[in-house]
């Protein structure tokens, strides 16, 4: 199996809202859409890791 390198990124913005800590974020994994097959997986010949994944979210700390 060939080697691979995945590119991931995360951008976040922290702010305070009353007594809560709020973080808005956008995160992305495998941004180069590389076919990746982990060496320690039983399924490495059947299924690669997922392609580009981008998510946005909100985290509130009480």
SULWO-V998832 format. One record per residue. N is the residue number from 1. RES is the residue in three letters. SS is DSSP state (~ for helix, > for strand, _ for the rest). PHI is phi as a letter, one per 40 degrees, with the letter a starting at -180 (999 if undefined). OMEGA is omega in whole degrees, -180 to 180 (* if undefined). Layout:
N & RES & SS & PHI & OMEGA
N & RES & SS & PHI & OMEGA
//
This chain:
1 & UNK & _ & 999 & 179
2 & UNK & _ & c & 178
3 & UNK & _ & c & 179
4 & UNK & _ & a & 174
5 & UNK & _ & b & -180
6 & UNK & _ & b & 177
7 & UNK & _ & b & 178
8 & UNK & _ & b & 178
9 & UNK & > & a & 177
10 & UNK & > & a & 175
11 & UNK & > & b & -179
12 & UNK & > & a & 178
13 & UNK & > & b & 180
14 & UNK & > & c & 174
15 & UNK & > & a & 177
16 & UNK & > & b & 177
17 & UNK & > & b & -171
18 & UNK & _ & f & 180
19 & UNK & _ & b & -178
20 & UNK & > & b & 172
21 & UNK & > & c & -176
22 & UNK & > & b & 176
23 & UNK & > & b & 171
24 & UNK & > & c & -178
25 & UNK & > & a & 171
26 & UNK & > & b & -177
27 & UNK & > & b & 178
28 & UNK & > & b & 176
29 & UNK & > & b & -178
30 & UNK & _ & f & -175
31 & UNK & _ & c & 178
32 & UNK & _ & c & 178
33 & UNK & _ & f & 179
34 & UNK & _ & c & 174
35 & UNK & _ & c & -176
36 & UNK & _ & b & 178
37 & UNK & _ & b & -178
38 & UNK & _ & c & -176
39 & UNK & _ & c & -175
40 & UNK & _ & c & -178
41 & UNK & _ & c & 175
42 & UNK & _ & c & -177
43 & UNK & _ & c & -173
44 & UNK & _ & c & 179
45 & UNK & _ & c & -177
46 & UNK & _ & c & -173
47 & UNK & _ & a & 175
48 & UNK & _ & c & 174
49 & UNK & _ & c & 180
50 & UNK & _ & c & 179
51 & UNK & _ & c & -177
52 & UNK & _ & d & 178
53 & UNK & > & b & 179
54 & UNK & > & b & -180
55 & UNK & > & b & 174
56 & UNK & > & b & -178
57 & UNK & > & a & -178
58 & UNK & > & b & 176
59 & UNK & > & b & 179
60 & UNK & > & b & 179
61 & UNK & > & b & -179
62 & UNK & _ & c & *
//
